[in-house]
């Protein structure tokens, strides 16, 4: 399971998510099949980390969305 952060140069926005198949999910984002990222095409991966448990990945994703400190640490800032 991967936790990933996407960035759109067009909008300057970031998107945080988790998936089993990172390449497939990025293609879905860039094909406009994800409602929340449809407006910022194209998206690129700026960070990702692999986790063995889905529950751990979901917890990390949630903490990244709610804590700037956790996000900065994930991004290595």
C-alpha positions in Angstrom: 0.0 0.0 0.0 1.4 3.4 -1.0 0.7 6.8 0.5 1.4 9.5 -2.2 1.3 13.2 -2.7 0.5 14.7 -6.1 1.2 18.3 -7.2 -0.4 20.3 -10.0 1.7 23.0 -11.6 -1.5 24.4 -13.2 -3.3 25.1 -10.0 -0.5 24.8 -7.4 -2.6 22.4 -5.4 -1.6 19.1 -3.7 -3.5 15.9 -3.4 -2.9 13.2 -0.8 -4.1 9.7 -1.2 -3.3 6.0 -0.8 -3.5 3.1 -3.3 -2.2 -0.4 -4.0 -1.1 0.4 -7.6 0.6 3.8 -7.8 1.1 3.9 -11.6 -2.6 2.9 -12.2 -3.8 5.5 -9.8 -1.7 8.3 -11.3 -3.1 7.4 -14.7 -6.6 7.7 -13.3 -5.8 11.2 -11.9 -4.3 12.4 -15.2 -7.1 10.9 -17.3 -9.6 13.1 -15.3 -11.4 10.1 -13.7 -10.9 11.4 -10.2 -13.4 14.2 -9.3 -11.1 16.1 -6.9 -8.1 16.2 -9.3 -10.0 16.7 -12.5 -9.2 20.5 -12.6 -5.5 20.4 -12.2 -4.2 18.2 -15.0 -1.5 17.1 -15.3 -0.5 15.8 -11.8 2.9 14.5 -10.8 4.0 12.5 -7.8 6.2 14.6 -5.5 6.4 12.0 -2.7 5.4 8.5 -1.9 6.1 5.8 0.7 5.2 2.2 0.9 3.5 0.6 3.9 2.7 -3.0 4.5 -0.7 -2.5 6.2 -3.7 -0.7 4.7 -4.7 0.6 8.1 -1.3 2.1 8.6 -1.4 3.8 5.2 -4.9 5.2 5.9 -3.7 6.6 9.3 -0.7 8.2 7.6 -2.9 9.7 4.9 -5.3 11.1 7.4 -2.4 12.6 9.5 -0.9 14.2 6.4 -4.2 15.9 5.6 -4.7 17.3 9.1 -1.1 18.1 10.2 1.3 20.5 8.5 4.1 19.1 10.8 3.4 15.5 9.6 3.2 16.7 5.9 6.5 18.6 6.2 8.1 15.5 7.8 6.7 13.2 5.0 8.1 15.6 2.4 11.5 15.8 4.1 11.2 19.6 4.9 
